C-alpha cells in the first residue's frame, strides 16, 4: 500500500514539474495569442474562403494560425464558416491551422521535448495542409459536401447566428490607435484568460496522465505497443498508432503535448509523436460533434482523410528531419527533473507570473477600461467569443447569450441553472412576451420562434410548444414540466 501511494505521489510530482517547466511558455503563448485574436479582425474570413484554390488555402492557413483555438472551438468556427458559404476543404484547412500552426503549442513542445519537435509541428503542419488540399477531391466529393451542408442547414437553421449581425471592427480606430488603447489591451487580456479557463481541464488531464505514464508504464509495455528495429515498418506502424492513441485519449489541444512527451520517453518514433500531436482533431468526442454537424457519411470521410494526412505528414517529417540530421539520437530517460532548481526556467517563470498578474488585472478591469463591448464570455466553457461571429446563441435580441459552439449551447439549455449566476434571470424568464401574435416562445431558452419555421414541435398536456433548435427540444423532452412551470410563472 505504501509503495502504491509512493508511486502515485511520484506521478503527481512528475506532472507538476512538467507543468512548472512549461509555465512561462504557456503564459507567453496564451498572452501572445490573446493579442493576435484581439487585434486581427475575423470579419472578412468567410468572404475569402469561397473556394479551395492554392491562394485561398494559404489565406485560410494564415487566418487559422491567427485564430489560435482549442479543438472544440476550432471545429465550431469551421462549421460556422462552412455554414455561411465557405468551401468545405478550406474550412477544414482553417481548422487544422488553428490547432497546429499556433505559437503556444510550439513553445511548450520546445521546452518539454526539444526545439526539433517545435519545428516539426510547423513543417509537418504545412505538409499536412498541402496533402489535404490534394486528397480532398477524393474524400470530400461535391455530392457528399452538399449532403453535409443540407444536414447542417436542417439541423441548425433556426439556431444559427443571425446574419443581420455585422462585425463592427471596421468602425473602430486604426490598428496603430488600437495598440495605444487600454480597452483593446483589456480585450486581449480577456482572450488570454478565457483561453486558459477554456483549456484548463485539457491541460490538467494532459499533465496528470502524462505524469502517470512517465512513472508507472514500464518500457516493456511501450515495446509491445510500438515497433522497434524494423526500419521503415517501424516508422509506418508508429505514425498509424500515434493518431489511434490520440483518438482514445480524449485529450485535445495543448493537453496533448505532455502526453507526447510521455510517448517519446516510452519509445515511439519521431514521426509517431508528430502524428499523435496532429490528431487532436479526431479524438472521439470531436468525431461525435462532426457527426452532429455533418452526418455520419462526412464524419467517416473526415476521420479517414485526417488520419491519412496526419500519418503521412508524420512519416514525411520524420524522414525529412532524419535527412537533415535533426532527429534526436536518443529518447530521454526522464522528461523533466522533478525538483526545484534555480535556473533560467525558474527566473522566467517568476517574470511571466508577474506578466500574468498584469493580464489578470486588465481582465478584471476591462469594463472600467472600456473593453468588452464586442465580446461575450461563453458561460459553459469560459471562452471569449466575438458577438458578431459567435457560432451559437440563445435568448432574444435584448438578452442574448453567446457560445463558442453548439456543444456549449446544448449543454447550457439542458441545464441552465448550472451556468447562470444567482443574480441573473433564468433563460426561461427572458423575453417571454411575444413580439406579435404570429410568433411563439421557445419554453427552454426564451427565444421567439416562427411556428412555420420551428426546428422542432412538441405536444404536452394538450398544448403545442415550438423550439428554435433540436437541443432545446431534447432538453424539453427530459423534463417538460420544469420548463412549462417556469413559463407559467414568468
N, C-alpha and C positions, 0 to 999 in steps of 0.2 A: 504493500500500500504506500509506504513512504517513498519507494522507488518510483512508483507511478506518479505520485504527487510531485516528485523532483523533476520528472520528465515534462510534466505539464508546465511547471514553473519555468523550466529551461526554454520550452517552446514559446511561452508568453514573453520571456525576456528577449529571445531572438526576434520576435515580432516587433517589440518596442524599439529595439535598436536598429532594425531595418527602417522603421518609421523615423527614428531620430537622424539616421544618416541621410534621409531624403527630405527632411523637414524644410530646409532652406530652398531647395529647388521647387518643392511644392508651392511654397508661398510666392516665390518669384514667378513661377509658371502660371499659377492661377491669377496673380496680380496683373501680369502682362496680358493674359487672356482677357481679363476684365476690361483693360484699357482698349484692346482691339475691338471687343464687342460693343463698347460704348461709343467709340469714335468712328467705326466703319458701318455705314448705313446698309441695311439689307433691303431697302425699298425696291431696288432695281433687279433683285435676284431672279424673280420669276419672269421678268421681261427679257432676260438674256439667256434663258435656258430652254428655248423652244425647240431646239434640235440637238443632234449629237455630232456636229462637225468638230474636228480637232480643236479649233479655236474656242468653241463653246465649252468643250470638255475641260480645256485648260482654265478658262474663266471659272467654271464650276469648282475645279480643284482649289484655286486660289481663294474663292469665296468660302468654300468649306473649311479650309485651313484657318481662315479668319474668323469663322463661326464655331470655334472650338466648343464641342459639346460632349455630354455623356452619350452613351449609345442610344438610350431611350429618347432623349431629346433630338438626337440626330435623325432617328427614324421618323419621328413626328414631323420634323421640319421637311424632310424629303417627301413625306406623304403630302404635306400641305403644298409644297411646290408642284408636285405632280398633279394634285387635285386642281390647281389653278392654271394648268396648261403647260407646265414644264415637260420636256421629254423624259420618259421613264429612265433611260440609260443615264442621262445627265443628272437626274435626281439621285440615282444610285451612286454615281461618281461623287457628287456633293457629299453624300452620307459617308462614303469611305474616307474622303479627305478630312471631314470634320471630326473624325475619331482617331485618325492615324497620323496625319501630317500636322500635328499640333505641338506647341512648344513644351508644355508641361510634361507630356509623355516622354519626349526626347531627353529632357533634363533628368527625370527620375531614372530612366534607363541608364543614362551616362553614370550617375552616381552609384547606382545599385549593382550593375553588372558590367559597365565599361562603355567607353565612348564608341567602340565599334558597333555595339548594338543600337546606340542612338542614331548613328549614321545609317545603319542598315534599315532602320524604321522609315527614314525618308527615302532612301534609294529604293527599297523594296516597295514602299507605298506608291511611288511613281510607276514602277514596273507593274504593280497590281492594277492600277488605274488604266494603264495602257493595254494590258491584257483584257480587262473587262470591256474596254471600248471595241476591241477586235472581236471578242467572243459574244458580245451582247446580241448580235444579229441572229445567232443560233439559239440562244436561250430566251430572249425577250422578243419573240416574233410579234408583228403588228396585231394579229388576231388575239393573241394572249394578252397583250398590253391593253387592248380595247376592252376585253372582258374584265380585266383588273380595274380599269377606270370605271366601268359600269358598276362593278361591285362596290367600289369605294363611294361612288356617287349615290347609289341606292342606300348604302348604309349610313352615310353621314351628311346627306344633303341638308337636312334641317338643322344639323348641329354644327355645320361648317361656319367659319368666321365670316361675318358679313362683309361682302366685297365693297360695301359703301364706306367701310373704314379705310382711311387713307393714311399713309405714313406722312407725318408732318416734319420729318427731319429736314426736308428741303427748305422749310421756313425758318429753320434755326440758323444761328450765326455760322459764319465760315469756320473751317477747321481751325485756323490759327486762333480765332477768337474763342472757340470752344476749348482749346487747350489751355486758355487762361481762365476758364470759367470754373469756379468751385463746384457749381451744380453738375457740370459734366464729369468732374473727377469723383463726385459723390456717386454718380450713376455707375462709373467704372468700379468703385469700391463695392457697390451693391451687387454688381455682376460677380465680383470675386467671392463675396460672402455667400451669395446664392449658390454658386457652383460648388463651393465647399460643403454647404449644407446638403445639396442635392446628391453629392457623391460620397457623403460620409459613410454610408453603410457599405458601399462597394469597397472603399479603401480599408475600412475596419476588417471586413471579411477577408479581403485580399491579404493584408498583412498577417492576420491571425492564422489563416490557413497556411500561408507560406512558412510561418514560424514552425507550425506543427510538422509540415512536410520536411523542412530542413533538419529537424531534430529527430523525428520518430521514424521516418521511412528509411529502411536500410538500403544500401547500394544494390543488394541482390534483387530487390523488388524493381528498382529502376531498370536493372539489366534485363528483366523479363519483359517490361513494357517497351523499352527502346532497343532496337537492333544495335549491335556494335560489331565493328570489324568486318563488315560485308560490302565495303566500297560504296558504290552508288546505290545499292539496295538499302543500305543503312540510311542514307540521306532521304531517299524516296519514302521509306516507311516512317521516318521521323516527321517529315513535313505533312504527311497524311494524318498521323496520330496526334500531332500538335493541335489542329483545329477540333478533333474529336474530344480531347480533354477540355478545351475551351467550351464546347457545346454543353458538356456535362457539368462544368464547374459552376455555372450560373453567375459567375463573376465577370463583369464587363468594365469597359473604360480603363481608368488608370489603376483600378484594383487588380488588373491582370499582371502588372509589372512585378510585384513581389512574387506572384506565382511563377512567372517566367524565370525569375532568379532562382527559385527552388528547383525548377525543372532543369535549368542549366547546371546547377550543382549536382543534380541527380544523374546527368549524363546525356540528356537529349542534345541533338546536334545543333549547330549554329542556325541552320535553316529551319529546324523544328521550332526553336524559340521564336524566330521571326514569324512563322506561320501561326503559331499559337497566339501571339500578340495581335496579329491582324484579325483573328477570328472572334473578337469581342462582339462583332455584329451578327453572329449566327448562334449565340447562346440560346438555349431552349426557350426562356421567356420571350426573347425577341422574335423567334420563329412563330410563336403563338400570336404575337402582335401583328406580324406580317400577314398571318392567316386572316386576322380580323380585317385588316386594311384591304388586302388584295385577293383573298380567297386561297384555297389550298393549291390550285394549279400554279399560280405565280409564286407562292411561297416555296414550293418544292424546286422551282427553277432558280429562285434566289439562292436557296441553300446549295444547290449543285454548282451554280456559276461562281458563287463566292468561295466555296470550299476549293474548287478547282483553281481559281486565280490566286487564292491565298497560298495553296500548296506550291503552285508553280513559281510564284513570286518568292517564296521562302527558299525553294531549291535554287532558283537563278541567283538570288542574293548570296547564298552560301558559296556557290562556285565562283561568282564574280569576286567576292571578298577573298576567297582562297587564292585565286589568281593574283590578286593584289597583295597577298600575304597580310591580310587584315584580320583573319580569324584567330582568336586567342588560342594559343597552343595547348593549354591545359584548362580543365574545369576547376573551379575553386573548391578547396576543402571546406571553406566556411564562407557564407555570404557576407556577413559583417562581423566585426569584433564586438561581442556582446558585453561591452563595458564602456563607461565614460572615459574619454581621453581629451586632453586639451590640445586639439589640433585645429586645422583650418575648418573642419566641419562644425565644431563647437562654436568657434568665433562667428562663422557665417550664420549659424542658427540664432545666436544672440542678436546679431544685426537684423536679420529678417523677422525675428519676433517683434522687434521694435517697429519695423515696417508694417507688420501685421496689425500692431496696435493702432497705427495711424489709419490704416484702411478700415479698421473696425470703427474708429471714431468718425470717419467720413460717412460710413454706412449708417451709423446710429443717428447722425445729424443731417441726413440727406434732405429731409423736408425743410429744415431750417436754412440749408444752403441753397434751396431752390431746385433740388433734383427730384427725380421720380415721377415727373409729370407724364412721360411717355411710357412708363413701365409699370408692371404689376408683379407681385410675387405669387407664384403658384402655391396655394395653401396646402397641397398634398406633399410635394417633393421639395418645396422651397426654392425652386429655380426662378430667376428673374426673367420675365418674358416681355417682349415689346408688344404693347397692346395692339398695334395695327397689324401685327403678323402672328398673333397668338394662334396656334394650331387648333385650339378648342376653347369654348367659352360656355358659360351658363348664366342664367338670370336675364333680366331685362336690360334695356339700354341704360337705365339710371343706376342699376345695381349689378353690373356685370362682374363676374368672376372669371379670371383668365387662367389658362392652364398650358403647360408645355406640351401636352399630348392628350389624346383621347383616353389613354390608360389612367392618367391622373383625374381627368374629368369623371370617368365612370366610377372610380373609387370614391370621389367626392359625393356624387349624387346618391351612391348606395349607402353611405354613412356620413352625412354632412355634419352631424353633431361632433364627430371626431376632429374636424378641421376648422370649425367656426368658433371663434373666441366667445366667451360668455357674454360680453357686452355687445356682440354683433347679432343682428337678426338672422334667423334661420332662413335658408333658401325658400322654404315653403311660405315664409311670411313676406317675401319680396314680390312686389308688383302683382298682387292678387286681383287687382281691378282690371277688367277687360278694357282695352282701348276702344273697342266698339263691339256691337252685338254679334258680329260675324266671326269673332275670334274666341278661342278657348284658352285656358291656362293650364300648362303642364303642372300637375299637382306635386311633382317631385322637385323640380328646380325653379318653378315660378315663371318660366318663360312663356310668353304668349305664342300660341300656335294657331295657324290657319287649319281648320278641320279638313279642308280638301287636300292639303299637302302634308298632313301629320305623318311623322315617321312610323308611328305605331298607335293603335287604338285598343283600349281595354274596356270591358263591361264589368262593373262591380256594384252590387246592391241596387240594381235597377238603373244605374246611371252610367253614361259613356264618358270616358276620360281620354284625352288626346295628349300625345307626347312628342317632344321635339327630337328625340333620338331613342335608339334601342336601349341605351344604357339606362335612361330614366324608366322606360317600360319594364326592364328587368328588375330594377330596384322596387318599383311599384308591385310587381308580382310577388316579391319576397315578403312584403309587409304592407299590403294595401290600406288596412285600417289606420295605420300610423299616419300615412300621408293624407287620407281622407279627413281624419280628425283634425290634423294641422290646418288643412284648407278651411274647414268649417270654422275653427277658432279664429283664423285670420280674417 
